[in-house]
Amino acid sequence: MKKIPMRRCLATNQSFPKKDLLRIVRTPEGEVKVDLTGK
């Protein structure tokens, strides 16, 4: 059985599978964007 990567939500402090969460990043220019690559 393969291990499912888990990540913690900053808002609720609950753990969820990585694929169920969005990654929000700040670019070097200061913009806030959703990172669709998840990396």
Buried (B, 14 or more C-beta within 10 A) or exposed (E): EEEEEEBEEEEEEEEEEEEEBEEEEEEEEEEEEEEEEEE
